[in-house]
Structures are given as C-alpha cells and as structure tokens.
Amino acid sequence: MHLSKSLFPAVALAHQASCTSTGPRPSCSLDNVAHQLSLIDSSLARNATILSAVPVQLNGSYGDSTVLLGLPPMVSTGLPDLCAVEVNVTSSESSSYMFSLFLPSNWNSRFLTVGGGGTGGYISYLDMGVGTHYGFATMSTDNGHKGSPYDVTWIYKSPEKEIDWGYRAIHGAVELSKGLIEGYYGKDIAYSYYSGCSTGGRQGLKEAQISADSFDGMLIGAAAWWTSHQVSWITKISKDYFPVGDPKSIPAELFSSLVYPTVVEQCDRVDGVEDGIVSTPEKCHPDFEVLSCDYPSANSSACLTNIQLETLGKIYADYYVGPELVHPGLELSSETQWSQNMFGEVPLSFGLDFIRYGIFEDLDWPLDAYNDSVYEYTKNLDIMKAIDASDFDMSPYRDQGGKIMMYHGLSDPLIVTRGSSYFYEEVKLATGVSHPITNWFRLFFIPGMQHCLGTASDAPWHINGAGQSWIISSSSYSVPGFQDPKHDALLALMEWVEDGKAVDQIIATTWHNSTVPSSGVWKQRPICPYPKNAVYDGVGDVNVAGSWDCE
C-alpha cells in the first residue's frame, strides 16, 4: 500500500438530500473493524479477514502505486478524512479475493461500489476516491487476482478464479461491505449505488441480476455484458485481419489518417451540423470505394486494395451465425483507436488468448482454427453463462425501485456501442410493455466519446462516469466547475433515485485541452435518452448546450 501526504485540497461535495454522520467518530483501527466483522453472522464473514485499517487525514493519499498496463497508478490523492480498510475473503480452496473500503468521517449515509475494467485484477482506488468527495462510503474489489485489464493468463485452468471475476467477488464484497459499513457507523445505509464502465458495467448489471436489492441506482458505462459473444467476435475479426503485413491487413496508421477522415467527411453532416462529430452513425452509409487504390484520384501511398476493402467491410459488419446475431460490428467514427485495441501488432488478448487460456486450455491453439463452431461451444459453457450479464428480465430489480442510467460513447473502439442498445431493447422486451422501461432504465449515447472516456473529435464527453476523472488528475472528482445534477451523472442518478426526478438529459463537457479543466470550457452539449438525439436549433452557438434540444 502507498500512503503519503498530498497538497491537493479535499472539498466535500454537497448533495441536496445529503446527511452527514453525527456523534463520536468511529475508531479507525484493526481491532474495531475486525470486531464489526465478527458481528456478521454468515459463512461469508467467517471466511473473511481484515488485513488493515489505516486512518487517512484530510488531503492525504492512499492506494497502490503499482503500474499495470493500461492503467495509471491507483493512488487517490487529495482525499477527505477517512478510514481505509483492506479485506481478504477466501472464496474456495483455490481462490480468494480482496476488497477495499474508504469510510469517510463525514459520511452521507450512502454506499457506492465501483467496478473494474477488462480482465484486470486491481482495486480501483481512484474511483473510490472520487466517491468519498460526495460523502459516500466506497468499495472496490480486485476480482480475485492481480493483473492488468489486458491480462488473461490467470484464467488458465483456474475456474474458481473465473467465478470470482465473473460475479462472486463483487457479490460477496457488496454483502460484507454493507455489514461492515453499518457496524462501523452504527446506523443503516440509506441508499446504495454502483458506478462502473466496461467490465465494470458488466459487473453492476450482473450483480443486479443475481441480487436485485444490492443497489438502488446504477451508473453503467459501455458495459461488456456479453462476454461469450465478445470473445468469439473479437477472435473472428482478428482472423479476418491478422497477421500484420498480410495482403488483407490494413496498415494501422491508415485507420486514423485515411479511414477516419473519410467517415467524418461523409457522416458528420448527416446530423445537421458540420462540427467534426459523428452524432448519428446509424444514419450514415459511407462509400468506401473512394479509398480504393483503383479510384481515379487515389494516392498510391494512402489507399486500400480490394482485399483490404473487404477486410474493412468485415470489421464494420455485424457477425451472424445463421439467423442469430452473435455481435454487432465496430461503429463508424471509432477508427482512431483501432490500432491501440483491436488491430495492434498482435490480436487483442480478450479474443484469441481468452480462448487459448480460458476456453480450450491450449496455449498453442491457432487463430486460423476459429470458426462458428467455436462460438457455439463457447456460449454454451457453464462458466460463460455465469459471467455473461444476459438475464434480460430485470423486473426484480425494477420492482424494488432500482434505477439504471446507462451510457456509451458512439466512438467506442472496444465495446461496440450497439451492444448497449441491443441490451436495452432486450430488457425492454423481457420486462413487459405494462411497465414503461423509461420509468426506471434510461440509455444515453455520447457522440464522439471513446471507450468510457476521452474523445478524438473534440466532442463533449465528461459526465463523471467511471474512470473519467483519472485522466484529469488523481484528486479530481465530479465534473470540474459543474458539480450539479445537470452535468454530473452520479448526482443526476441520486436525484432520480431519492427525489423521483427522472433524467431527461445530461450536459456533457469538454475543455480547450480536453483533460485540463483550467484551459477553459470549450463545448457543452446535452446527451439525450435513447432513442432521442440532440438536435441543433440552427440559431445559437453550437458549442453551447442551450443551442440543442433532445428530440
């Protein structure tokens, strides 16, 4: 653990309905927290051990300074005064998981669980830190292993670890956290929330499907909910593209320098405003023949051969096996990060390596061996059914008053945007027309946003989704300068859950330097609940949210 002093200020964020804990401050000690654990009468608690309880003073820091591929150091700075607790849980004879709690001295009587990413095994101290500025007691789990979001080697012949990653770690950590929090403060939790993106989105949905009363409200981003299908689809398009240097393979630099500009040129104006942001990709059908090396005005150093154009078509195409949709294809405007995700030097680990380590347990299984039967086999494995968050009948969660705000970037190069609309429509169908889905579940697409955060098109993207504060600073929280329910999706969710005010739009923000709020606000735009889109009024400044309406 890394524990140090920070110069960043810690200012608690007030919410209209917040209430802070009163009475004597609880003792942040190993003995006290272990005592609270001993009072929980369950087999889960008896398999748990409190590893540490560390007081963190105002403006202090806490986390893990280990650098994992694809992640910043998980050290949260500028924290409010709190108690940091580490817990280990033995989940089977061959597996265990850890989780951490941040217990702020000024508690708002609420609990926030935050999710992870990819196949990673790490505790998200940064997102935990964000929540403490609202007064939340926060929790994150390492999902039963240590590793980066791109590491799948831990899966090899380790079914119990897969179960922990799939659902058991988050489920057990939520249950134990609630007991520890209520024991520590000596009062009940008023509301429980969840925030997670990518695998974190899947984790939240899965937990709500197996335990409807775990959360009152969930903020779900770019959910990787369809793991068995995603693994198969990623492997399939990897076979279509690799190896690098093959005649069918497209030089990676052309995705950003050739394909993406062509998409923007042909698709930007479709939404009625030429601003470099593709807002309605579903309405665009670009002519990629203009990229052909046979095109009269082709640049021989920046064009695609016929076989490369076929590969490009396969990347965008939905993957079907017979009449069954396996997975939608990548979205128009997501091309700038393809070389960092799907089409780097080697196939993305979440496809080929997942099949090698986790499905067939054959580390030499060749990419060329992939065919539709591999998908059929993968989706029917019990372990994959346990991981997928595909129980679309979420009426138990709805009926206990639960609310879901789901969001997804329209330029996501990793978790396909249309997977979220598919999930939403399936839940809508499964939960019945007599209960309007918009009463409890709303989906928001963010034009120009990439995977969970960031943009390549200078699009407004920040709504305080999971991970979005990371790329600003390790002490950032909310939407800097706009800490209110109109701009901050977590506050909007709280207002919906606690005050009954449904979320009709969220205003997304970006700055002149998109990760430096001090550079000044550049653009803001309303993000609308699906199937509505933001429509320009034709009069005002396109960079001002008031110039747009949800229609």
VEXDREN-2710 file (C-alpha; in Angstrom, 1 decimal):
% VEXDREN-2710
k/r/px/py/pz
1/MET/0.0/0.0/0.0
2/HIS/1.1/3.5/-0.7
3/LEU/0.3/6.1/1.9
4/SER/1.5/9.7/1.5
5/LYS/0.6/13.3/2.1
6/SER/-0.8/15.4/-0.8
7/LEU/-1.1/19.1/-1.4
8/PHE/-4.4/18.8/-3.3
9/PRO/-7.4/20.2/-1.4
10/ALA/-10.2/17.9/-0.4
11/VAL/-13.6/19.7/-0.6
12/ALA/-16.7/17.6/0.2
13/LEU/-19.4/17.8/-2.5
14/ALA/-22.8/18.5/-1.1
15/HIS/-26.0/16.9/-2.4
16/GLN/-29.4/18.3/-1.8
17/ALA/-30.5/15.3/0.2
18/SER/-27.2/14.5/1.9
19/CYS/-26.9/13.9/5.6
20/THR/-23.7/13.5/7.4
21/SER/-22.9/11.2/10.3
22/THR/-23.2/12.6/13.8
23/GLY/-21.9/11.5/17.1
24/PRO/-18.5/10.3/18.2
25/ARG/-16.1/9.4/15.3
26/PRO/-15.7/5.7/14.8
27/SER/-12.4/4.2/15.7
28/CYS/-10.3/3.5/12.6
29/SER/-8.4/0.6/14.0
30/LEU/-7.8/-3.0/13.0
31/ASP/-9.4/-4.2/16.3
32/ASN/-12.6/-2.2/15.8
33/VAL/-13.2/-3.2/12.1
34/ALA/-12.3/-6.8/12.9
35/HIS/-14.9/-6.7/15.7
36/GLN/-17.5/-5.4/13.3
37/LEU/-16.7/-8.3/11.0
38/SER/-17.1/-10.8/13.9
39/LEU/-20.7/-9.5/14.5
40/ILE/-21.7/-10.5/10.9
41/ASP/-23.2/-14.0/11.3
42/SER/-22.6/-15.6/7.9
43/SER/-20.2/-18.2/6.4
44/LEU/-19.0/-15.4/4.1
45/ALA/-17.9/-13.3/7.0
46/ARG/-16.2/-16.3/8.7
47/ASN/-14.1/-16.7/5.5
48/ALA/-13.0/-13.0/5.6
49/THR/-10.1/-11.4/7.3
50/ILE/-9.5/-7.7/8.0
51/LEU/-5.9/-7.0/6.8
52/SER/-5.6/-3.4/7.7
53/ALA/-7.4/-0.3/8.8
54/VAL/-5.5/2.9/8.2
55/PRO/-6.5/6.5/9.1
56/VAL/-6.1/8.9/6.2
57/GLN/-6.0/12.5/7.1
58/LEU/-7.6/15.4/5.2
59/ASN/-5.7/16.0/1.9
60/GLY/-4.0/12.6/2.3
61/SER/-3.4/9.9/-0.3
62/TYR/-4.0/6.2/-0.4
63/GLY/-3.8/3.4/-2.9
64/ASP/-1.5/1.1/-4.8
65/SER/1.4/2.6/-6.7
66/THR/2.0/-0.5/-8.8
67/VAL/1.7/0.4/-12.5
68/LEU/-0.3/-2.0/-14.6
69/LEU/-0.6/-2.0/-18.4
70/GLY/-3.3/0.4/-19.5
71/LEU/-3.8/2.0/-16.1
72/PRO/-2.4/4.9/-14.1
73/PRO/-1.1/4.3/-10.6
74/MET/-4.1/3.5/-8.4
75/VAL/-3.3/6.2/-5.8
76/SER/-6.1/8.5/-4.9
77/THR/-4.9/11.9/-3.7
78/GLY/-6.5/14.9/-2.0
79/LEU/-8.8/12.7/0.0
80/PRO/-11.2/13.8/2.7
81/ASP/-10.5/12.5/6.2
82/LEU/-11.3/8.7/6.1
83/CYS/-10.5/5.2/7.2
84/ALA/-9.0/2.9/4.5
85/VAL/-9.8/-0.8/5.1
86/GLU/-8.4/-3.8/3.3
87/VAL/-10.3/-7.2/3.5
88/ASN/-9.4/-10.6/2.2
89/VAL/-12.1/-13.3/1.5
90/THR/-11.4/-17.0/0.9
91/SER/-13.9/-18.0/-1.8
92/SER/-12.8/-21.6/-2.4
93/GLU/-9.9/-23.9/-1.7
94/SER/-8.0/-22.4/-4.6
95/SER/-9.2/-18.8/-4.7
96/SER/-9.6/-15.7/-2.7
97/TYR/-10.4/-12.0/-3.4
98/MET/-9.6/-8.7/-1.8
99/PHE/-11.7/-5.6/-1.4
100/SER/-11.0/-2.2/0.0
101/LEU/-13.3/0.3/1.7
102/PHE/-13.0/4.0/2.1
103/LEU/-15.0/5.1/5.2
104/PRO/-15.2/9.0/5.3
105/SER/-15.5/10.7/8.6
106/ASN/-18.3/12.9/7.1
107/TRP/-20.5/10.1/5.8
108/ASN/-23.6/10.9/3.8
109/SER/-25.3/7.6/4.8
110/ARG/-24.8/6.2/1.3
111/PHE/-22.7/3.4/-0.1
112/LEU/-21.0/3.4/-3.6
113/THR/-19.5/0.3/-5.2
114/VAL/-17.2/0.9/-8.1
115/GLY/-16.2/-1.6/-10.8
116/GLY/-13.1/-2.6/-12.6
117/GLY/-12.0/-2.9/-16.3
118/GLY/-11.1/-5.6/-18.8
119/THR/-9.9/-8.9/-17.3
120/GLY/-8.0/-6.8/-14.7
121/GLY/-7.4/-7.7/-11.1
122/TYR/-6.9/-4.4/-9.3
123/ILE/-8.7/-2.3/-6.7
124/SER/-9.9/1.0/-8.3
125/TYR/-8.7/3.4/-5.6
126/LEU/-9.1/6.3/-8.0
127/ASP/-12.8/5.8/-8.4
128/MET/-13.2/5.1/-4.7
129/GLY/-11.6/8.4/-4.0
130/VAL/-14.0/10.2/-6.3
131/GLY/-17.0/8.9/-4.4
132/THR/-15.6/10.0/-1.0
133/HIS/-15.9/13.6/-2.0
134/TYR/-19.7/13.2/-2.1
135/GLY/-19.6/11.6/1.4
136/PHE/-20.0/8.0/0.1
137/ALA/-18.5/5.0/1.8
138/THR/-16.9/3.4/-1.2
139/MET/-15.8/-0.1/-2.2
140/SER/-13.8/-1.8/-4.9
141/THR/-12.6/-5.4/-5.3
142/ASP/-9.7/-6.9/-7.2
143/ASN/-12.0/-9.7/-8.5
144/GLY/-9.8/-12.5/-7.2
145/HIS/-6.5/-11.9/-8.9
146/LYS/-3.7/-9.4/-9.7
147/GLY/-3.2/-8.2/-13.2
148/SER/-3.8/-5.6/-15.9
149/PRO/-7.1/-5.1/-17.9
150/TYR/-5.4/-7.0/-20.8
151/ASP/-4.0/-10.0/-18.8
152/VAL/-5.8/-13.3/-19.3
153/THR/-3.1/-15.7/-18.3
154/TRP/-4.6/-16.0/-14.8
155/ILE/-7.6/-17.8/-16.3
156/TYR/-5.6/-20.8/-17.3
157/LYS/-7.0/-23.9/-15.5
158/SER/-8.4/-21.7/-12.8
159/PRO/-12.2/-22.0/-12.9
160/GLU/-12.6/-20.7/-9.3
161/LYS/-10.8/-17.5/-10.2
162/GLU/-13.0/-17.1/-13.2
163/ILE/-16.1/-17.4/-11.0
164/ASP/-14.6/-14.7/-8.7
165/TRP/-14.1/-12.4/-11.7
166/GLY/-17.4/-13.3/-13.2
167/TYR/-19.6/-12.4/-10.2
168/ARG/-18.6/-13.9/-6.9
169/ALA/-16.1/-11.3/-5.8
170/ILE/-18.3/-8.3/-6.4
171/HIS/-21.3/-10.1/-4.8
172/GLY/-19.5/-11.1/-1.7
173/ALA/-17.8/-7.8/-1.3
174/VAL/-21.1/-5.9/-1.6
175/GLU/-22.7/-8.1/1.1
176/LEU/-19.8/-7.8/3.5
177/SER/-19.3/-4.1/2.9
178/LYS/-22.8/-3.3/3.8
179/GLY/-22.4/-5.1/7.1
180/LEU/-19.1/-3.5/7.9
181/ILE/-20.3/0.0/7.0
182/GLU/-23.4/-0.2/9.1
183/GLY/-21.4/-1.7/12.0
184/TYR/-18.7/1.0/11.7
185/TYR/-21.0/3.9/11.7
186/GLY/-23.7/2.4/13.9
187/LYS/-26.5/3.3/11.5
188/ASP/-28.2/1.9/8.5
189/ILE/-27.2/2.7/4.9
190/ALA/-29.9/4.9/3.4
191/TYR/-29.1/4.3/-0.3
192/SER/-26.7/2.0/-2.2
193/TYR/-25.2/3.0/-5.6
194/TYR/-23.0/1.5/-8.3
195/SER/-20.7/3.0/-10.9
196/GLY/-18.6/1.1/-13.4
197/CYS/-17.6/1.1/-17.1
198/SER/-16.6/-1.7/-19.5
199/THR/-16.2/-4.8/-17.4
200/GLY/-17.3/-2.6/-14.5
201/GLY/-20.6/-2.1/-16.4
202/ARG/-21.0/-5.9/-16.7
203/GLN/-20.3/-6.4/-13.0
204/GLY/-23.0/-4.0/-12.0
205/LEU/-25.6/-5.5/-14.3
206/LYS/-24.7/-9.0/-13.3
207/GLU/-25.0/-8.2/-9.6
208/ALA/-28.4/-6.6/-10.1
209/GLN/-29.5/-9.7/-12.0
210/ILE/-28.5/-12.1/-9.2
211/SER/-29.3/-9.8/-6.2
212/ALA/-31.9/-7.3/-7.0
213/ASP/-31.6/-5.4/-3.8
214/SER/-27.9/-4.8/-3.8
215/PHE/-28.2/-1.3/-5.4
216/ASP/-30.8/1.4/-5.5
217/GLY/-29.2/3.1/-8.5
218/MET/-26.6/2.1/-11.1
219/LEU/-24.5/4.3/-13.4
220/ILE/-23.4/1.8/-16.1
221/GLY/-20.9/2.7/-18.9
222/ALA/-20.0/0.8/-22.1
223/ALA/-21.0/-2.5/-20.4
224/ALA/-19.0/-5.5/-21.6
225/TRP/-22.1/-7.6/-20.6
226/TRP/-21.9/-10.2/-23.4
227/THR/-18.5/-11.8/-22.7
228/SER/-19.1/-15.1/-24.5
229/HIS/-20.1/-13.3/-27.7
230/GLN/-17.4/-10.6/-27.4
231/VAL/-14.7/-13.2/-27.1
232/SER/-15.9/-15.0/-30.2
233/TRP/-16.4/-11.9/-32.2
234/ILE/-13.0/-10.4/-31.4
235/THR/-11.4/-13.7/-32.4
236/LYS/-13.4/-13.8/-35.6
237/ILE/-12.4/-10.3/-36.7
238/SER/-8.8/-10.9/-35.6
239/LYS/-8.8/-13.9/-38.0
240/ASP/-10.2/-11.5/-40.7
241/TYR/-7.4/-9.0/-40.1
242/PHE/-4.2/-10.7/-38.9
243/PRO/-1.3/-11.3/-39.4
244/VAL/0.0/-7.8/-39.8
245/GLY/1.7/-7.5/-43.2
246/ASP/-0.7/-9.9/-44.9
247/PRO/-2.2/-8.6/-48.1
248/LYS/-5.6/-8.4/-46.4
249/SER/-4.3/-6.5/-43.4
250/ILE/-4.7/-2.7/-43.4
251/PRO/-1.7/-0.7/-42.3
252/ALA/-2.6/0.5/-38.8
253/GLU/-1.7/4.2/-39.5
254/LEU/-4.4/4.3/-42.2
255/PHE/-7.2/3.9/-39.7
256/SER/-6.6/7.3/-38.3
257/SER/-5.1/9.1/-41.4
258/LEU/-7.4/7.7/-44.1
259/VAL/-10.4/5.7/-42.9
260/TYR/-11.5/8.0/-40.0
261/PRO/-11.3/11.3/-42.0
262/THR/-13.4/9.7/-44.8
263/VAL/-16.0/8.6/-42.2
264/VAL/-16.1/12.2/-40.8
265/GLU/-16.3/13.7/-44.2
266/GLN/-19.2/11.6/-45.3
267/CYS/-21.1/11.2/-41.9
268/ASP/-20.6/14.4/-40.0
269/ARG/-23.1/16.4/-41.9
270/VAL/-25.8/13.7/-41.6
271/ASP/-26.8/15.0/-38.1
272/GLY/-27.3/18.5/-39.5
273/VAL/-24.2/20.2/-38.1
274/GLU/-20.7/20.0/-39.6
275/ASP/-18.6/20.1/-36.4
276/GLY/-16.3/17.1/-36.8
277/ILE/-18.5/15.0/-34.5
278/VAL/-20.4/12.0/-35.9
279/SER/-23.6/12.1/-33.9
280/THR/-25.9/9.7/-35.9
281/PRO/-23.7/7.0/-37.3
282/GLU/-26.7/4.7/-37.7
283/LYS/-28.0/7.1/-40.4
284/CYS/-24.7/7.1/-42.4
285/HIS/-23.7/4.7/-45.2
286/PRO/-20.3/5.8/-46.4
287/ASP/-18.9/5.0/-49.8
288/PHE/-15.5/3.4/-49.0
289/GLU/-14.8/2.9/-52.7
290/VAL/-13.3/6.4/-52.7
291/LEU/-10.4/4.8/-50.7
292/SER/-9.7/2.2/-53.4
293/CYS/-6.3/2.2/-55.0
294/ASP/-8.2/1.8/-58.3
295/TYR/-10.0/5.1/-57.7
296/PRO/-9.0/7.7/-60.4
297/SER/-7.6/10.2/-57.9
298/ALA/-6.1/7.6/-55.5
299/ASN/-2.9/8.3/-53.6
300/SER/-0.9/5.1/-54.0
301/SER/0.7/5.6/-50.5
302/ALA/-2.7/6.1/-48.8
303/CYS/-5.3/3.8/-50.4
304/LEU/-6.8/0.4/-49.9
305/THR/-6.6/-2.6/-52.2
306/ASN/-9.7/-4.6/-53.0
307/ILE/-8.9/-7.2/-50.4
308/GLN/-8.2/-4.6/-47.8
309/LEU/-11.6/-3.0/-48.5
310/GLU/-13.1/-6.4/-48.0
311/THR/-11.4/-6.6/-44.6
312/LEU/-12.7/-3.1/-43.7
313/GLY/-16.2/-4.3/-44.6
314/LYS/-15.9/-7.3/-42.3
315/ILE/-14.7/-5.0/-39.4
316/TYR/-17.9/-2.9/-39.6
317/ALA/-20.2/-5.9/-40.4
318/ASP/-22.4/-7.5/-37.8
319/TYR/-21.4/-11.1/-37.1
320/TYR/-24.2/-13.6/-37.6
321/VAL/-24.3/-17.4/-37.4
322/GLY/-27.3/-18.3/-39.5
323/PRO/-30.1/-16.0/-38.4
324/GLU/-28.5/-15.5/-34.9
325/LEU/-26.8/-12.2/-34.2
326/VAL/-23.5/-13.1/-32.4
327/HIS/-22.3/-9.5/-32.1
328/PRO/-22.6/-6.1/-33.9
329/GLY/-19.6/-4.7/-35.8
330/LEU/-17.5/-1.7/-34.9
331/GLU/-19.1/1.7/-35.1
332/LEU/-18.4/4.4/-37.7
333/SER/-16.1/7.1/-36.1
334/SER/-14.4/4.6/-33.7
335/GLU/-11.4/4.2/-36.1
336/THR/-8.8/6.4/-34.4
337/GLN/-8.1/3.9/-31.6
338/TRP/-8.4/0.6/-33.6
339/SER/-4.6/0.3/-33.7
340/GLN/-4.4/0.6/-29.9
341/ASN/-7.1/-2.0/-29.3
342/MET/-8.4/-4.5/-31.9
343/PHE/-5.7/-4.2/-34.5
344/GLY/-2.3/-3.7/-33.0
345/GLU/0.8/-5.8/-33.6
346/VAL/-0.9/-8.9/-32.2
347/PRO/-4.6/-10.0/-31.7
348/LEU/-6.3/-8.5/-28.7
349/SER/-5.9/-10.7/-25.7
350/PHE/-9.6/-10.6/-24.9
351/GLY/-10.2/-12.7/-28.0
352/LEU/-7.6/-15.2/-29.0
353/ASP/-5.8/-15.5/-25.7
354/PHE/-9.0/-15.8/-23.8
355/ILE/-9.9/-18.8/-25.9
356/ARG/-6.5/-20.3/-25.5
357/TYR/-6.2/-19.8/-21.8
358/GLY/-9.9/-20.0/-20.7
359/ILE/-11.9/-21.9/-23.2
360/PHE/-9.7/-24.7/-24.7
361/GLU/-6.8/-24.5/-22.2
362/ASP/-4.5/-24.9/-25.2
363/LEU/-1.8/-22.2/-25.4
364/ASP/-0.9/-23.2/-29.0
365/TRP/-4.4/-23.1/-30.3
366/PRO/-4.1/-21.3/-33.7
367/LEU/-6.1/-18.2/-34.7
368/ASP/-6.8/-19.9/-38.1
369/ALA/-8.8/-22.6/-36.3
370/TYR/-11.6/-20.2/-35.4
371/ASN/-14.9/-20.9/-37.0
372/ASP/-18.6/-20.6/-36.0
373/SER/-18.5/-23.8/-34.0
374/VAL/-16.1/-22.2/-31.6
375/TYR/-18.7/-19.6/-30.8
376/GLU/-21.4/-22.3/-30.3
377/TYR/-19.1/-24.1/-27.9
378/THR/-18.0/-21.0/-26.0
379/LYS/-21.5/-19.6/-25.4
380/ASN/-22.8/-22.9/-24.0
381/LEU/-20.1/-23.3/-21.4
382/ASP/-21.5/-23.1/-17.9
383/ILE/-18.7/-20.7/-16.8
384/MET/-19.6/-18.3/-19.7
385/LYS/-23.2/-18.3/-18.7
386/ALA/-22.1/-17.4/-15.2
387/ILE/-20.1/-14.5/-16.5
388/ASP/-22.5/-13.0/-19.1
389/ALA/-24.9/-10.4/-17.7
390/SER/-27.6/-11.6/-20.1
391/ASP/-30.6/-12.2/-17.8
392/PHE/-32.7/-9.6/-19.5
393/ASP/-35.7/-10.0/-17.2
394/MET/-34.6/-7.4/-14.7
395/SER/-38.1/-6.9/-13.3
396/PRO/-37.0/-7.9/-9.8
397/TYR/-34.5/-5.0/-9.8
398/ARG/-37.1/-2.7/-11.2
399/ASP/-39.8/-3.8/-8.8
400/GLN/-37.7/-3.0/-5.7
401/GLY/-37.3/0.6/-7.1
402/GLY/-34.0/0.3/-8.8
403/LYS/-32.9/2.8/-11.4
404/ILE/-30.3/2.4/-14.2
405/MET/-28.5/5.2/-16.1
406/MET/-26.5/3.5/-18.9
407/TYR/-24.2/5.5/-21.2
408/HIS/-21.9/4.6/-24.1
409/GLY/-19.6/6.6/-26.4
410/LEU/-20.6/6.5/-30.0
411/SER/-16.9/6.3/-31.0
412/ASP/-16.0/3.3/-28.7
413/PRO/-13.3/1.2/-30.4
414/LEU/-13.5/-1.7/-28.0
415/ILE/-17.0/-2.4/-26.6
416/VAL/-19.4/-1.9/-29.5
417/THR/-21.9/0.9/-29.0
418/ARG/-24.8/-1.0/-30.4
419/GLY/-24.3/-3.7/-27.8
420/SER/-25.9/-1.3/-25.3
421/SER/-28.9/-0.6/-27.5
422/TYR/-29.4/-4.3/-28.0
423/PHE/-29.2/-4.9/-24.3
424/TYR/-31.7/-2.1/-23.6
425/GLU/-34.2/-3.4/-26.2
426/GLU/-33.9/-7.0/-24.8
427/VAL/-34.6/-5.7/-21.3
428/LYS/-37.5/-3.7/-22.5
429/LEU/-39.0/-6.8/-24.2
430/ALA/-38.4/-9.1/-21.2
431/THR/-39.8/-6.7/-18.6
432/GLY/-43.1/-6.1/-20.3
433/VAL/-45.0/-3.3/-22.0
434/SER/-47.2/-2.6/-19.0
435/HIS/-44.1/-1.2/-17.2
436/PRO/-42.5/1.5/-19.3
437/ILE/-38.8/1.0/-19.3
438/THR/-38.1/4.7/-19.2
439/ASN/-39.6/4.8/-15.7
440/TRP/-36.5/3.0/-14.4
441/PHE/-33.9/2.5/-17.2
442/ARG/-32.5/5.1/-19.5
443/LEU/-29.7/4.8/-22.0
444/PHE/-27.6/7.8/-23.2
445/PHE/-25.2/7.7/-26.2
446/ILE/-22.4/10.2/-26.1
447/PRO/-21.3/11.3/-29.6
448/GLY/-17.5/11.4/-30.1
449/MET/-16.7/9.7/-26.8
450/GLN/-14.3/6.8/-27.0
451/HIS/-14.2/3.8/-24.6
452/CYS/-15.5/5.1/-21.3
453/LEU/-13.8/8.5/-21.6
454/GLY/-12.0/10.9/-23.9
455/THR/-12.5/12.0/-27.5
456/ALA/-10.6/12.2/-30.8
457/SER/-13.1/14.7/-32.2
458/ASP/-13.1/17.4/-29.5
459/ALA/-16.6/16.3/-28.5
460/PRO/-18.1/17.0/-25.1
461/TRP/-17.6/13.8/-23.1
462/HIS/-17.2/14.3/-19.3
463/ILE/-20.3/13.4/-17.3
464/ASN/-18.5/11.9/-14.2
465/GLY/-18.7/8.4/-15.5
466/ALA/-16.4/5.7/-14.0
467/GLY/-12.7/6.4/-14.8
468/GLN/-13.4/9.8/-16.3
469/SER/-11.6/11.7/-13.5
470/TRP/-8.5/9.6/-13.9
471/ILE/-7.2/11.4/-16.9
472/ILE/-7.7/14.8/-15.3
473/SER/-5.9/14.1/-12.0
474/SER/-5.7/11.7/-9.1
475/SER/-7.6/14.1/-7.0
476/SER/-10.3/15.1/-9.5
477/TYR/-14.0/14.4/-8.9
478/SER/-17.4/15.3/-10.3
479/VAL/-17.3/17.5/-13.5
480/PRO/-14.8/20.3/-12.6
481/GLY/-16.8/23.6/-12.4
482/PHE/-20.1/21.9/-12.8
483/GLN/-20.8/19.9/-9.7
484/ASP/-24.6/19.6/-10.1
485/PRO/-27.2/17.1/-11.4
486/LYS/-27.4/18.8/-14.8
487/HIS/-23.8/17.9/-15.6
488/ASP/-22.8/15.1/-13.1
489/ALA/-24.5/11.8/-14.0
490/LEU/-23.9/10.4/-10.5
491/LEU/-25.7/13.4/-8.9
492/ALA/-28.5/13.0/-11.5
493/LEU/-28.9/9.4/-10.7
494/MET/-29.1/10.2/-7.0
495/GLU/-31.8/12.8/-7.7
496/TRP/-33.7/10.2/-9.7
497/VAL/-33.5/7.5/-7.0
498/GLU/-34.1/9.7/-4.0
499/ASP/-36.3/12.6/-5.3
500/GLY/-38.1/10.9/-8.2
501/LYS/-36.8/13.3/-10.8
502/ALA/-36.2/11.3/-14.0
503/VAL/-33.1/12.2/-16.0
504/ASP/-34.2/13.8/-19.3
505/GLN/-30.7/14.9/-20.3
506/ILE/-27.1/15.2/-19.1
507/ILE/-24.9/18.0/-20.3
508/ALA/-21.5/16.7/-21.3
509/THR/-18.4/18.9/-21.1
510/THR/-15.0/19.3/-22.7
511/TRP/-12.3/21.9/-22.3
512/HIS/-9.9/23.5/-24.8
513/ASN/-7.5/20.9/-23.6
514/SER/-9.9/18.1/-23.1
515/THR/-8.1/16.8/-19.9
516/VAL/-7.2/20.2/-18.4
517/PRO/-10.3/22.0/-17.0
518/SER/-8.2/25.1/-16.2
519/SER/-7.8/25.5/-20.0
520/GLY/-11.5/26.7/-20.1
521/VAL/-14.7/25.2/-21.2
522/TRP/-14.9/24.7/-24.9
523/LYS/-18.0/22.7/-25.6
524/GLN/-21.1/21.5/-23.8
525/ARG/-23.9/19.6/-25.3
526/PRO/-27.0/17.7/-23.9
527/ILE/-26.8/13.9/-24.0
528/CYS/-30.3/12.6/-24.6
529/PRO/-32.0/9.4/-23.5
530/TYR/-32.3/6.8/-26.3
531/PRO/-33.8/6.9/-28.9
532/LYS/-33.7/10.7/-28.8
533/ASN/-30.8/12.7/-30.2
534/ALA/-29.5/16.2/-29.6
535/VAL/-30.8/18.4/-32.4
536/TYR/-29.2/21.9/-33.1
537/ASP/-31.7/24.8/-33.1
538/GLY/-30.0/26.4/-36.1
539/VAL/-29.5/29.7/-34.3
540/GLY/-27.3/29.6/-31.3
541/ASP/-23.6/28.8/-30.7
542/VAL/-23.1/25.0/-31.5
543/ASN/-20.7/24.8/-28.5
544/VAL/-23.3/25.9/-26.0
545/ALA/-25.7/23.3/-24.6
546/GLY/-28.7/25.7/-24.8
547/SER/-28.5/25.6/-28.6
548/TRP/-29.5/21.9/-28.6
549/ASP/-32.8/20.1/-27.8
550/CYS/-33.5/16.4/-27.2
551/GLU/-35.8/15.2/-30.0
END
